[in-house]
Amino acid sequence: MRISLDALIVLDTIDRKGSFAAAATELHRVPSAITYAIQKLEQDLDLLIFDRSGHRARLTPAGQELLREGRPLIEAATALEARVKRVATGWEPELRIAVGDLLNFHALLDSVAAFDRSGGETRLRFSHEAYGGVWDALHTGRVDLAIGAPGEMPSGGGFRSQPCGSIDFLLVVAPHHPLASEPQPLTLERVRSFRAVVVSDSSRSLAPRTSGLLTGQPTLTVATQQDKLAAQLAGLGVGYIPRRLAAPHLAAGSLVELQTDEPRDSVQLYLAWPAKARGNALRWFIDHLGNPAVIDRLCNGSPP
């Protein structure tokens, strides 16, 4: 390769400092070494980088283009060097995180900001999963950390976990849904005769899980909790909605809570990760998500 990174650095320094002598001082080299680096680059490329006809050497159009296109290469090399050093000290190049759709993802952005303030520079890659899909993403190696995985972890081991809050659900319908005008409490048998809106489990290899679905109940299947909420607001079915999502619509009168003779229990959520994982970014998130205040915002924080 005829263009070396060192030559680009010399060229960039000359331009920034204004002279060969000043560049030599910044780079801790003798002036002749700076001159030689530029002359060799001109010789290798068979073109003039500096116009030396005047009192002061100036970049030629070719030199200006070389500098303009070369600076991103310098920045990329500098970033690569820093990243390699971070990896050597235990910081992962990237941390892949699956987030269960029962959580308030917007609250998790506060955690990302806190991670940035801590000096963590690991790339973060989030994916959204529904129900058992959170476990599945970890089980299949698609992510390094699962946040908000519902219920018990799948059999087979290889993971560590810790509780990260629980979600309360409310059985709700739109005010114009037939169940809204029936005497309370309802029997589950009565609820089962109406279509339920359910979120599809995003598992790819593990057996799909269901939540709040009664045996034999007709269904309308959607992709996310937000889609489920929209369908129920439209009166298209009945279903359990996380309290934090339902609360503002109950207050506004656009949803009605139903009482049943068998109340539903809260769903326990877990933080989970591979047992052998040791990265600094992973450890930061595990420690951070052990804070009860953080967990409360994730599980109960109001939607934006």
C-alpha positions in Angstrom: 0.0 0.0 0.0 1.4 3.4 -1.0 -0.4 5.5 1.6 0.6 4.7 5.1 -1.3 5.7 8.2 1.8 7.4 9.6 2.0 9.6 6.5 -1.6 10.6 6.8 -1.0 11.6 10.5 2.0 13.7 9.4 0.0 15.4 6.7 -2.9 16.1 9.1 -0.6 17.5 11.8 1.1 19.9 9.3 -2.3 21.2 8.2 -3.6 21.6 11.8 -0.4 23.2 13.2 0.4 25.4 10.1 3.9 24.4 9.4 6.4 21.5 9.1 8.3 22.7 12.1 5.3 22.9 14.3 4.2 19.4 13.2 7.7 18.1 14.1 7.3 19.6 17.6 3.9 18.0 18.1 4.9 14.6 16.8 8.3 14.7 18.7 10.3 14.3 15.5 13.1 16.3 13.9 11.9 18.5 11.1 13.9 16.5 8.5 11.8 13.4 9.4 8.6 15.3 8.6 10.0 16.6 5.3 11.1 13.1 4.4 7.7 11.6 5.2 5.9 14.0 2.8 8.5 13.7 0.1 8.2 9.9 0.2 4.4 10.1 0.0 4.7 12.4 -3.0 7.2 10.0 -4.6 5.0 6.9 -3.9 1.9 8.6 -5.3 3.8 10.3 -8.1 2.1 13.7 -7.4 2.6 16.9 -5.5 0.9 17.2 -2.2 2.4 20.6 -1.3 2.9 23.6 -3.6 6.3 25.0 -2.6 6.5 27.8 -5.1 5.6 30.5 -2.6 7.0 31.7 0.7 5.0 29.0 2.5 4.1 25.5 1.3 0.4 25.0 0.6 -1.6 21.9 -0.1 -2.3 21.3 -3.7 -5.9 20.2 -4.7 -4.6 16.6 -4.7 -3.2 17.2 -1.2 -6.5 18.7 0.0 -8.4 15.7 -1.3 -5.9 13.2 0.3 -6.3 15.0 3.6 -10.1 15.2 3.4 -10.4 11.5 2.7 -7.6 10.5 5.0 -8.9 12.0 8.2 -11.7 9.5 8.6 -9.1 6.7 8.3 -7.1 8.3 11.1 -10.2 8.6 13.2 -11.2 5.0 12.5 -7.7 3.8 13.4 -7.7 5.8 16.6 -11.1 4.4 17.6 -9.9 0.9 16.7 -6.8 1.3 18.9 -8.9 2.5 21.8 -11.4 -0.4 21.3 -8.7 -3.0 21.2 -7.3 -1.6 24.5 -10.7 -1.8 26.1 -11.2 -5.4 25.0 -7.8 -6.2 26.5 -8.9 -4.7 29.8 -12.2 -6.7 29.9 -14.6 -4.4 28.0 -16.7 -6.2 25.4 -16.7 -4.7 21.9 -20.5 -5.2 21.9 -23.1 -6.2 24.4 -26.3 -7.7 22.9 -29.4 -7.2 25.1 -32.8 -8.8 24.8 -35.6 -6.7 26.4 -38.9 -8.3 27.3 -41.9 -6.3 25.9 -43.5 -6.2 29.4 -40.9 -3.6 30.4 -40.9 0.1 29.9 -38.1 0.4 27.3 -38.0 4.2 27.5 -37.0 3.9 31.2 -34.1 1.6 30.1 -32.8 4.5 28.1 -32.0 6.2 31.4 -29.8 3.2 32.1 -28.0 3.6 28.8 -27.3 7.3 29.7 -25.9 6.2 33.1 -23.7 3.6 31.3 -22.4 6.4 29.0 -21.6 8.6 32.0 -19.7 5.7 33.7 -17.3 5.7 30.9 -18.5 2.5 29.3 -17.9 2.6 25.5 -19.0 -0.9 24.6 -21.5 -0.9 21.7 -25.0 -1.7 22.9 -27.4 -3.7 20.7 -31.0 -4.0 21.9 -33.7 -6.4 20.6 -37.3 -6.7 21.7 -38.7 -10.1 22.5 -42.1 -11.3 23.7 -42.8 -13.8 26.5 -40.5 -16.9 26.2 -38.7 -15.2 23.4 -36.5 -13.4 25.9 -35.3 -16.7 27.3 -35.0 -18.1 23.7 -32.7 -15.2 22.6 -30.3 -16.1 25.5 -30.7 -19.9 25.0 -29.8 -19.7 21.3 -26.8 -17.3 21.9 -28.4 -14.4 20.1 -27.9 -12.1 23.1 -25.5 -11.8 26.1 -28.1 -10.4 28.5 -31.8 -10.9 28.9 -33.8 -8.3 30.8 -37.4 -9.0 31.8 -37.5 -12.7 31.0 -40.9 -13.9 32.4 -41.3 -17.0 34.6 -38.7 -19.7 35.2 -35.7 -20.2 33.0 -35.7 -23.1 30.5 -34.2 -26.4 31.5 -30.6 -27.2 30.6 -28.7 -24.7 32.8 -25.8 -22.7 31.7 -27.3 -19.4 32.9 -27.4 -17.3 36.0 -30.3 -15.1 36.9 -31.7 -12.7 39.5 -35.2 -11.4 40.0 -35.8 -8.0 38.4 -39.3 -7.1 39.5 -42.8 -8.3 38.7 -45.7 -7.1 36.5 -49.3 -6.7 37.6 -51.9 -7.3 35.0 -55.4 -6.0 34.7 -58.2 -7.6 32.7 -59.6 -4.8 30.5 -61.9 -4.1 27.6 -63.1 -1.1 25.7 -66.3 0.5 27.2 -68.3 -0.6 24.2 -67.2 -4.3 24.5 -70.1 -6.6 25.6 -68.2 -7.7 28.8 -68.0 -4.0 30.0 -71.7 -4.0 30.8 -72.1 -7.4 32.4 -72.4 -7.9 36.2 -69.1 -8.3 38.1 -67.3 -10.4 39.0 -67.2 -12.5 35.9 -66.5 -16.2 35.7 -63.6 -17.2 33.6 -65.9 -19.4 31.7 -67.8 -16.3 30.6 -64.6 -14.5 29.7 -63.5 -17.5 27.6 -66.5 -17.1 25.3 -65.1 -13.8 24.0 -62.1 -13.4 21.7 -58.8 -12.7 23.5 -56.1 -10.4 22.1 -52.7 -12.1 22.6 -49.1 -11.3 21.9 -47.2 -13.9 19.9 -44.3 -15.5 21.7 -41.1 -14.6 19.7 -39.3 -17.9 20.6 -37.5 -19.5 17.7 -36.4 -22.8 19.2 -38.0 -23.1 22.7 -41.6 -24.1 23.1 -43.8 -20.9 22.9 -45.4 -19.7 26.1 -48.8 -18.1 26.5 -50.0 -15.7 29.2 -53.5 -15.1 30.4 -55.1 -17.2 27.6 -57.9 -19.5 28.6 -58.3 -23.0 27.1 -60.3 -23.0 23.9 -60.6 -19.2 23.8 -60.7 -17.6 20.3 -57.8 -15.3 19.7 -56.5 -12.3 17.8 -52.7 -12.5 17.7 -50.5 -9.4 17.5 -46.8 -8.8 17.7 -46.3 -6.4 20.7 -48.0 -5.2 23.9 -48.6 -1.9 22.2 -50.4 -3.6 19.3 -52.4 -5.6 21.9 -53.4 -2.4 23.7 -54.4 -0.8 20.4 -56.6 -3.8 19.5 -58.3 -3.8 22.9 -58.9 0.0 22.8 -60.6 -0.7 19.5 -62.9 -3.2 21.2 -61.6 -6.1 19.2 -61.1 -8.4 22.2 -60.5 -8.9 25.9 -57.2 -9.5 27.6 -54.7 -8.8 30.4 -52.7 -5.6 30.0 -49.8 -4.6 32.3 -51.0 -2.1 34.9 -48.6 0.6 33.8 -50.0 0.5 30.2 -53.6 0.3 31.2 -53.7 2.9 34.0 -53.8 6.1 31.8 -56.6 4.6 29.6 -58.6 3.5 32.7 -58.3 7.1 34.0 -59.4 8.5 30.7 -62.3 6.1 30.4 -61.1 4.4 27.2 -60.7 1.1 29.0 -62.8 -0.6 31.6 -61.3 -3.0 34.2 -63.1 -6.3 34.6 -63.3 -8.3 37.9 -63.3 -12.1 37.8 -63.8 -14.7 40.4 -60.2 -15.9 40.0 -57.8 -12.9 40.1 -54.5 -13.3 38.2 -51.2 -13.4 40.0 -48.3 -11.1 39.1 -45.7 -12.3 36.7 -42.1 -12.5 38.0 -39.4 -11.2 35.7 -35.7 -12.1 35.6 -32.4 -10.8 34.6 -30.4 -13.6 33.0 -27.0 -14.1 31.4 -24.5 -16.9 30.5 -22.9 -18.4 33.6 -19.4 -18.0 32.2 -19.7 -14.4 31.0 -17.3 -12.0 32.6 -17.3 -8.8 30.6 -17.2 -5.4 32.3 -20.2 -4.0 30.4 -22.3 -7.1 31.3 -21.2 -6.7 35.0 -22.1 -3.0 35.0 -25.7 -3.7 33.8 -26.1 -6.6 36.2 -25.1 -4.4 39.1 -27.1 -1.4 37.8 -30.3 -3.4 37.3 -30.0 -4.7 40.8 -31.1 -1.3 42.0 -34.8 -1.4 43.2 -35.5 2.1 42.0 -34.3 1.2 38.5 -36.4 -1.9 38.4 -39.4 0.0 39.6 -39.1 2.4 36.7 -38.8 -0.5 34.2 -41.8 -2.4 35.5 -44.1 0.3 36.7 -42.9 3.5 35.0 -45.6 5.3 33.0 -45.4 5.0 29.2 -44.3 8.2 27.4 
